[in-house]
Amino acid sequence: MKTFKRLSLVVIFSAVFMSTAYASEPSSGFSVSPTYRNKINPSQLTYEAKPGSTFQDSVTITNHDSKSIRLFIYPVDSKKQKDKVDFKIETDAQTEIGKWATIDQKEVTIEPGASQNITFSMTIPPDAELKDYLGGISSEVRSVDPSAQGSHVNINYRIVTKINLKVTDTPQLIEKLPANFPISPTQAYLYISAGLFVIVLAWFTSSSLRERKSRKTSSHNR
Amino acid sequence: MRKNKRHILLLLFLLLNLLISVNLSHAATTTLGSVSIGECAVDCLILTTPTQLSVEANAAQFISNQPKNIYFYSNYDDGLGEKVRVSNATENGFTLSVESAPSINTVHPDSIIPYSQIGIASFNNGIADPNASLDSARLMTTTPIDSLIDPVIKTKLSPNPILEPFDQATLQDLIDNNDLHLPEYYTYFSGANANSDSIQIIDAPDDKNSMGGFDFGLSAIIKISANSINAGLAEGAYKSTLTFTLTSK
């Protein structure tokens, strides 16, 4: 029984150690997703609204990196070229969604592992044409070389969260999904496995102890 | 004793289960970030960027009276091996594009180079890993024309580049000769006007959804042609901005 006990302890300690080691491994990058996901396309922002109306929503930016990250947030119009759709850059003239959406927090610094909601307001002009519009909220990392002299090029990386806006006189409610589940299915699986493991180990240990105790009692009675 | 055996088997099974889940979680953690409340678990794209990419130019000065091709080229990683990584946790595919802002004279902002071209070179980790390269992304119906993975391209460009397939051509030759184009291992967008068009590098459909992500060492190159359109501009240094855009489909 001593062997079992030792084995159990070794197993549980190594399991806990491995989980911690793996879970704490630094990762990188940043992600942007709608704070309140809709059923039509959860990774995009989708609205129907009347001309002249105003509404607010937000996107959630998460920093997965081990260092803080500085982002520039701005709304943009889409642009069509050939058969592809892309988005204007900040210096381009914005005429639709890029102009109608406003963001108070144009620049944010997000600490490692932290998330931040960025709220934006959308004001549709009363004379807006009734049709579908495509734009986005751009979250941009700027890589500027401060030592650059002479001719030089700066490099920016951005994630554009698409905004699909239908301007109509008869807007329909876009159904939202429940709030984001805080962990991924894989991580949920890990926690459930770990929990099960601990429960069974505890049960195994206690039943072994009980067995040992009853054996001791019966030998003592004898 | 039989009971103990059952216990051991159960314990081993659970241990195995735990190990599998830890490994799975490790894979997810790499792409999805550390376990924390508010983490992007679903419906988002993750973009990992090199912390600092340096951009070099062959000629710092634009001389209007002596037309010359000018190339700017960026390193494909930040020197620490960190490249661009895209992880897709959305239900749909994604697109990655690049666009250049006009090159503006640093002293005379009214002087703007109206025509330039963008090229993109792609790398993986130096090995032919079809699951982590731009080549595999190209299978996803991308627009670009020619692309070959060449992990040693950086050494070809610097410090003393010999550019294939022009065996004897150096970067200087390319600069001096308006008819020479970038070598084939660049994904080169000869028709694109960098000042107004964005270029789609990747158009990944939903069947390429990958929690594992894609690594791209993206080396951007801007060619400012010795073109009559570019003539007559103010002399001096010009600056431009390249913007990579990631969006879900």
Contacts between the chains, C-beta under 8 A, distances in Angstrom:
chain1	res1	chain2	res2	distance
A	4	B	4	7.0
A	4	B	7	7.6
A	4	B	8	7.8
A	8	B	11	7.4
A	11	B	11	6.9
A	11	B	15	5.9
A	15	B	15	6.9
A	15	B	18	5.5
A	15	B	22	7.9
A	18	B	19	7.5
A	18	B	22	5.5
A	19	B	18	7.9
A	19	B	22	5.7
A	19	B	25	8.0
A	22	B	22	5.4
A	22	B	23	7.9
A	22	B	25	6.3
A	22	B	26	4.4
A	22	B	29	6.6
A	23	B	25	6.9
A	23	B	29	6.3
A	23	B	34	6.8
A	23	B	35	5.4
A	24	B	34	7.0
A	25	B	26	7.0
A	25	B	29	6.1
A	25	B	30	7.3
A	25	B	34	7.8
A	26	B	34	7.2
A	27	B	29	5.9
A	27	B	30	5.6
A	27	B	31	7.1
A	27	B	32	7.3
A	27	B	33	4.8
A	27	B	34	6.1
A	28	B	48	4.5
A	28	B	82	7.5
A	28	B	85	7.2
A	29	B	33	7.4
A	29	B	46	4.5
A	29	B	47	5.6
A	29	B	48	3.2
A	29	B	49	7.3
A	29	B	85	6.2
A	29	B	87	7.1
A	30	B	46	6.9
A	30	B	47	6.4
A	30	B	48	7.9
A	31	B	33	7.4
A	31	B	40	3.9
A	31	B	44	4.3
A	31	B	45	6.4
A	31	B	46	4.3
A	31	B	47	7.4
A	31	B	89	7.8
A	32	B	44	6.4
A	32	B	45	7.3
A	33	B	40	5.7
A	33	B	43	5.3
A	33	B	44	3.6
A	34	B	43	7.4
A	37	B	43	5.6
A	41	B	91	7.6
A	41	B	92	7.2
A	42	B	42	7.1
A	42	B	43	4.0
A	42	B	90	7.6
A	42	B	91	6.8
A	43	B	43	4.3
A	43	B	44	6.3
A	43	B	45	7.3
A	43	B	90	3.9
A	43	B	91	6.9
A	43	B	92	6.8
A	43	B	248	4.4
A	44	B	248	6.4
A	60	B	38	6.7
A	60	B	40	7.9
A	62	B	33	6.6
A	62	B	38	6.2
A	62	B	39	6.1
A	62	B	40	5.1
A	62	B	44	7.9
A	64	B	32	7.2
A	64	B	33	3.0
A	64	B	34	7.0
A	64	B	39	7.7
A	64	B	40	7.6
A	64	B	46	6.4
A	64	B	48	7.9
A	65	B	48	7.8
A	79	B	198	7.6
A	81	B	197	5.8
A	81	B	198	6.9
A	84	B	95	7.9
A	84	B	97	8.0
A	84	B	143	7.1
A	84	B	200	5.4
A	84	B	203	7.7
A	86	B	95	7.8
A	86	B	97	5.3
A	86	B	99	7.3
A	86	B	198	4.3
A	86	B	200	7.1
A	86	B	245	6.7
A	87	B	198	7.8
A	87	B	245	5.9
A	87	B	247	6.9
A	89	B	99	5.8
A	89	B	101	6.2
A	89	B	241	7.8
A	89	B	243	5.1
A	91	B	101	5.6
A	113	B	33	7.2
A	113	B	34	5.5
A	113	B	36	5.0
A	114	B	36	7.9
A	114	B	38	7.9
A	115	B	36	7.9
A	115	B	37	7.8
A	115	B	38	3.7
A	115	B	39	7.5
A	136	B	247	6.8
A	138	B	245	7.8
A	140	B	243	7.5
A	141	B	47	7.9
A	141	B	49	5.3
A	143	B	49	7.1
A	143	B	50	7.4
A	143	B	51	7.6
A	143	B	52	5.8
A	143	B	53	5.4
A	145	B	52	6.8
A	145	B	54	5.9
A	145	B	55	6.8
A	148	B	55	7.3
A	148	B	239	7.7
A	149	B	60	7.5
A	149	B	237	7.5
A	150	B	57	7.0
A	150	B	60	3.1
A	150	B	61	6.9
A	150	B	237	4.5
A	151	B	57	5.0
A	151	B	59	7.3
A	151	B	60	4.9
A	151	B	61	7.0
A	151	B	62	6.7
A	151	B	70	7.1
A	151	B	72	7.2
A	151	B	103	7.6
A	151	B	106	7.9
A	151	B	237	4.6
A	151	B	238	4.8
A	151	B	239	6.6
A	152	B	55	5.9
A	152	B	57	6.7
A	152	B	72	7.5
A	152	B	237	7.5
A	152	B	239	5.3
A	152	B	240	7.9
A	153	B	55	4.4
A	153	B	57	7.7
A	153	B	72	4.7
A	153	B	74	6.9
A	153	B	100	7.9
A	153	B	220	7.5
A	153	B	222	6.2
A	153	B	239	7.0
A	153	B	240	4.8
A	153	B	241	6.7
A	153	B	242	5.8
A	154	B	55	7.6
A	154	B	239	7.1
A	154	B	240	7.6
A	154	B	241	4.6
A	154	B	242	7.4
A	155	B	53	5.1
A	155	B	55	6.7
A	155	B	74	6.1
A	155	B	220	6.9
A	155	B	241	7.4
A	155	B	242	5.0
A	155	B	243	7.9
A	155	B	244	7.4
A	156	B	241	6.1
A	156	B	242	7.0
A	156	B	243	4.4
A	156	B	244	7.0
A	157	B	47	6.0
A	157	B	49	4.3
A	157	B	84	7.2
A	157	B	243	7.7
A	157	B	244	4.8
A	157	B	246	7.5
A	158	B	47	7.9
A	158	B	243	6.4
A	158	B	244	7.1
A	158	B	245	5.5
A	158	B	246	7.1
A	159	B	45	5.8
A	159	B	47	5.3
A	159	B	245	7.9
A	159	B	246	5.0
A	159	B	247	6.9
A	160	B	245	5.7
A	160	B	246	7.3
A	160	B	247	4.4
A	161	B	247	7.6
A	161	B	248	7.9
A	162	B	247	6.1
A	162	B	248	6.6
A	180	B	38	7.5
A	180	B	41	6.7
A	180	B	42	7.1
A	180	B	43	7.7
A	181	B	41	5.7
A	181	B	42	7.1
A	182	B	36	7.9
A	182	B	37	4.8
A	182	B	38	6.4
A	182	B	39	6.5
A	182	B	41	7.1
A	183	B	35	6.2
A	183	B	39	6.6
A	183	B	41	5.8
A	184	B	28	5.2
A	184	B	32	5.5
A	184	B	39	7.4
A	184	B	41	3.9
A	184	B	42	7.2
A	184	B	89	8.0
A	185	B	41	7.5
A	186	B	21	7.4
A	186	B	24	4.7
A	186	B	25	5.4
A	186	B	27	7.5
A	186	B	28	4.2
A	187	B	25	5.4
A	187	B	28	6.3
A	187	B	29	7.8
A	187	B	35	5.7
A	187	B	41	7.6
A	189	B	21	5.0
A	189	B	24	6.7
A	189	B	25	7.6
A	190	B	18	7.9
A	190	B	21	4.2
A	190	B	22	6.1
A	190	B	24	7.1
A	190	B	25	4.2
A	193	B	14	7.4
A	193	B	17	5.0
A	193	B	18	4.8
A	193	B	20	7.9
A	193	B	21	4.3
A	194	B	18	6.1
A	194	B	21	7.6
A	196	B	14	6.2
A	196	B	17	7.6
A	197	B	14	4.6
A	197	B	15	7.0
A	197	B	17	7.4
A	197	B	18	5.0
A	200	B	10	6.2
A	200	B	11	6.8
A	200	B	14	5.5
A	201	B	11	6.9
A	201	B	14	7.8
A	204	B	7	5.1
A	204	B	10	7.4
A	204	B	11	6.2
A	207	B	7	7.7
A	208	B	4	8.0
A	208	B	7	7.6
A	211	B	3	7.9
